[in-house]
Amino acid sequence: MSGQFDFCSHGKKVLDTELQALEKIRHYIDNSFTLACELILHCQGKVIVMGMGKSGHIGRKIAATLASTGTPAFFVHPGEASHGDLGMIKKSDVVIAISNSGEATEILALLPVIKRLGIAMISMTGKPESSMAKMAQVHLQVTVDKEACPLNLAPTSSTTATLVMGDAVAIAVMEARGFTADDFALSHPGGALGRKLLLRIADVMHSGELLPMIEEHASIKDALLEISHKGLGMTAIVDHNQQLRGIFTDGDLRRLLDNHIDIHNTSIGEVMSSNPQTISPQLLAAEGLKLMEDNKINGLLVTENNQLVGALNMHDLLKAGVM
């Protein structure tokens, strides 16, 4: 049967229907949208999102997007709210109520209490003449001509339109708030993006006794022992004040062996690479990764005012989850 049915054709019809719905939603970005964003931006409490069924699933995503972009928000199930959870909502909060029909009984049952408490409410419905739309302080219209379901029953285009409207609100408020990448990282400390935006070179570098370094008058043999002992595949070359003079790596060693240089009697200062790539300990670890990739090197020395304070290699960034 699957060989006869054109799944791709039907899948594309769904996409076409939902794209048409989104194009229509563009026209609902109007003064009501501005008012809704201003309510959220100036909210002194939290944004409470409500919805039943599929609207509830969309509401959870909208609440999560708001929370991760600088607006304190969470989802409250309307059914649970009627049995005690309404106590989580305060006068300083803003409620976003979602229902395609605008007649979800579980939400309508809560509106008298929300109104009595003087809580601002934004409704998102497909019916501007609905009860929820009329009772809200601001109504965001998300009307679609038809669902992508061929029976015009399963919420598809309507839920997509609602989700996109929620994204538009969240991101518009985020930009008005001046929310930065650093702010975003603070709310995502456990993810890869958070690590890239939060981890500094100082957090991953080797320092103190773990820092490979040797003075420039030492022999190549001494440098090799330092490289082997510290395990970074390199050593920094410094003067007696720990000012950086150069670097010597495993790659430099291979080139030396090809030239038959006496490692016992030749000083490391004679064969080191001068002016190595360095980085500040305050820069992001992700910046260190880019510097290494751009220069096709596997390690970096960390300096402040040309004084050696640390070192790291690609493996350190891999362990830290930056790569």
KAVENDA-V818445 format. One record per residue. N is the residue number from 0. RES is the residue in one small letter. NEAR is the number of other C-alpha atoms within 10 Angstrom. Layout:
N/RES/NEAR
N/RES/NEAR
This chain:
0/m/5
1/s/6
2/g/6
3/q/6
4/f/9
5/d/10
6/f/11
7/c/9
8/s/9
9/h/13
10/g/11
11/k/11
12/k/15
13/v/18
14/l/13
15/d/13
16/t/18
17/e/23
18/l/15
19/q/15
20/a/22
21/l/21
22/e/12
23/k/16
24/i/19
25/r/13
26/h/10
27/y/15
28/i/16
29/d/11
30/n/11
31/s/16
32/f/20
33/t/15
34/l/16
35/a/22
36/c/22
37/e/15
38/l/21
39/i/25
40/l/18
41/h/12
42/c/16
43/q/13
44/g/16
45/k/20
46/v/26
47/i/23
48/v/27
49/m/28
50/g/25
51/m/21
52/g/12
53/k/17
54/s/23
55/g/21
56/h/15
57/i/22
58/g/29
59/r/22
60/k/18
61/i/27
62/a/24
63/a/18
64/t/20
65/l/23
66/a/18
67/s/19
68/t/22
69/g/21
70/t/22
71/p/19
72/a/24
73/f/19
74/f/20
75/v/22
76/h/20
77/p/23
78/g/18
79/e/11
80/a/18
81/s/14
82/h/9
83/g/9
84/d/13
85/l/17
86/g/9
87/m/11
88/i/19
89/k/16
90/k/15
91/s/15
92/d/22
93/v/26
94/v/24
95/i/26
96/a/28
97/i/29
98/s/29
99/n/26
100/s/17
101/g/22
102/e/16
103/a/19
104/t/13
105/e/17
106/i/22
107/l/17
108/a/14
109/l/15
110/l/18
111/p/12
112/v/12
113/i/19
114/k/15
115/r/9
116/l/13
117/g/14
118/i/17
119/a/21
120/m/26
121/i/26
122/s/27
123/m/28
124/t/26
125/g/23
126/k/21
127/p/19
128/e/11
129/s/15
130/s/17
131/m/28
132/a/26
133/k/14
134/m/16
135/a/19
136/q/17
137/v/22
138/h/24
139/l/29
140/q/24
141/v/29
142/t/22
143/v/24
144/d/14
145/k/18
146/e/20
147/a/22
148/c/14
149/p/11
150/l/8
151/n/12
152/l/10
153/a/13
154/p/16
155/t/19
156/s/26
157/s/26
158/t/24
159/t/19
160/a/24
161/t/29
162/l/20
163/v/18
164/m/22
165/g/22
166/d/17
167/a/16
168/v/21
169/a/25
170/i/17
171/a/16
172/v/24
173/m/19
174/e/12
175/a/12
176/r/14
177/g/10
178/f/15
179/t/12
180/a/13
181/d/13
182/d/16
183/f/18
184/a/21
185/l/14
186/s/14
187/h/16
188/p/15
189/g/10
190/g/11
191/a/15
192/l/15
193/g/20
194/r/21
195/k/22
196/l/21
197/l/23
198/l/21
199/r/19
200/i/25
201/a/19
202/d/13
203/v/18
204/m/21
205/h/21
206/s/15
207/g/8
208/e/8
209/l/14
210/l/22
211/p/26
212/m/25
213/i/24
214/e/22
215/e/23
216/h/14
217/a/16
218/s/19
219/i/26
220/k/16
221/d/16
222/a/26
223/l/19
224/l/13
225/e/20
226/i/22
227/s/15
228/h/12
229/k/16
230/g/13
231/l/24
232/g/19
233/m/28
234/t/27
235/a/30
236/i/26
237/v/21
238/d/16
239/h/9
240/n/9
241/q/16
242/q/18
243/l/27
244/r/20
245/g/23
246/i/25
247/f/25
248/t/19
249/d/15
250/g/10
251/d/14
252/l/19
253/r/10
254/r/11
255/l/15
256/l/11
257/d/8
258/n/9
259/h/8
260/i/14
261/d/13
262/i/17
263/h/12
264/n/11
265/t/15
266/s/19
267/i/25
268/g/22
269/e/12
270/v/17
271/m/21
272/s/16
273/s/14
274/n/10
275/p/15
276/q/16
277/t/20
278/i/21
279/s/18
280/p/21
281/q/13
282/l/14
283/l/20
284/a/28
285/a/20
286/e/16
287/g/26
288/l/22
289/k/12
290/l/18
291/m/18
292/e/13
293/d/9
294/n/9
295/k/9
296/i/13
297/n/17
298/g/24
299/l/25
300/l/27
301/v/26
302/t/18
303/e/15
304/n/9
305/n/15
306/q/15
307/l/22
308/v/21
309/g/26
310/a/28
311/l/25
312/n/21
313/m/19
314/h/13
315/d/18
316/l/20
317/l/11
318/k/10
319/a/16
320/g/16
321/v/22
322/m/16
